[in-house]
C-alpha cells in the first residue's frame, strides 16, 4: 500500500501544474481554485487503483481533472452565487505586459463552452491533436476543426472587446 501511495504522490507532484491550470480555467465565485484542486486530487486518488495504463498517465490525469471540474460546475449551478468582497485576485501589475496578456487570454477562454475550454487548454499545453482526441473522446479531425473554430471565435471576441 505504501508504494502505491508514494507512486500516487509522485504522480501528483509531476502533474501539479497541469491540474492547477485545468482547475483555474473552471474556477467561479462558488468554486474556488482550492476546492476544485482538492476535488480533482480526491477523484484521482479514488480512481488510481483502477488505472490500467492503457493510455498515457498525462491523458488519464487530464481526463479525470476535466471531468471533475465539469461535474463540479454542473452541481454548482444549483447553488446561490457568492460575491467576493475584495478584488485582490483580479489585481495585476499593469506594467507587466505578459501578465496583462495572460489575464486577457484567460478571460476569453472563460467565455467559451466547457468542451471548447478543454480543447484550447490542451492545445495551450502543447498536446498533439491525437492526445487531445484521446482525452476528449473526439476524433482527430473533429479536434482540428473545433480548434480552428475556437481560435476564430476567440479572435472575434477580442475584436468585440476592443
N, C-alpha and C positions, 0 to 999 in steps of 0.2 A: 504493500500500500504506500509505503514511504517513497519508493522510487517513482511511483505513479504521481504522487504529489509533487515531487521535485521536477519531473518532466513537465507537469502542468504549469508550475511556477516559471520554469524556463521559457515555455511557450508564451505565457502572458508577458513576460519581460521582452521577448523578441517582438511581439506584435502590439505592445502597449500603445505606441504612437498611432498605429493603424486604427485600433479600437477607439482611441480618443477622437480621431478625425471623423470616424463614422458617427460617433455619439454627438460630436459638436454640430454636425450638419442637421441633426434631428432634435437638437435642444430647443425647447419652447419655454414660455413662462411657467408652465406647470411641470415640465420635465427638465430638471437641471442636468447639467453635464455629469455630475457625480452620481445622480440617481440612475441615469442611463448606463453609465460605465459599470456601476455595480450590478445592474440587471444583466448586462452582457456577460460579465465575468461569471455570475451565478449560472447563467444558461450554458456557458462554455464548460463550466465545471460539471454540471449535470450531464451534458452530452459527451464529455471527454471519454468515459469508459466505453462508449459505443462507437467512437471514431475508428473506422475500419481502414483508414488511409487509402481509400480508393481515389481520392483526389489530393491535391496539394494541401498541406496544412494551412497555407495562407488563404486558399479558396474556402476551406472549411470555416476558418475564423471570420472571414468577410461575410459568408453566408449567415452564420449564427448572429453576428453583430447587426447586419442589416435587418434580418427578420425580427430580432429582438426590438430594435428601435422602431420599426414599422408597427409591430404589435403594441408596443408601449404607447405610440401615438393614437392608435385606434381606441385603446382603453381610455386615454386621456380626453378624448372628445366629449365624454360624458361628465367631465369634471368642470367646476367653475374656474374661470380664468383668475390667475394670481397676478397682481400688478406689482412690479418691482418698485421699491421706494428710492433706490439710488440708480444713477446712470453710470456708475463706475465701470461696469462691464463694457459699455459702449465707447468709453473714452480711449482715444488713440492719439499718440503724439502726431499732430498734424504735419510736422516736418519730416516724418518718416514715411516717404512715399510708398515703400514696399508694404508697410502695414496698412496704409490707406487703401492701396490697390487690393490687398488680400481681403480686407473687410468688405469692399465693394463686390468682389468676386463671391464671397460667402453670402452676401445679401441677395445677389442674383440667384445663386444656387438654391437658397432657401425659398425662393418663389416658384421653383419647379415642383412638379409632381413627385411622388415617392420613388417611382421607378426611374424617372429622369435623374433625380438626385443620386440614386445608387449608381447609375451608369456613368455620370460625369465624375463622381467621386473616384470610381475605379479607374477611369481614364486619367484623371489627375494623379493617381497613384502609379501611373505608367504600367498598368496591366494591359496585356495583349487583348485583342478582340476575342480570342479563344478563351482566355481566362475570364473575361467579363461575361461571355456567353455561359460558361460553366457555372459561375457564381449566381447569375440572374435567372438561368433557365431559358434564355433566349437563344436563337440561332446566331451564328457569327454574322450572317448577312443582316439580320434584324438589328444586331448591335451597331453595325456600321451605319445603317440607315437612321436609327434613332439618334446616334451620336451626332450625325450631321445635322439632323433637325434640332437637336438640343443646342448645338453651337449657334445655329441661325436664330433660334428663339432667344438665346442669351444676348446676341448682338442687337436684336430688335429691342429687347428690354433695356439694354444700356443706352441705346439711342433715345428711347422714350424718356429715360430718366434725365438726360442731358438738357 
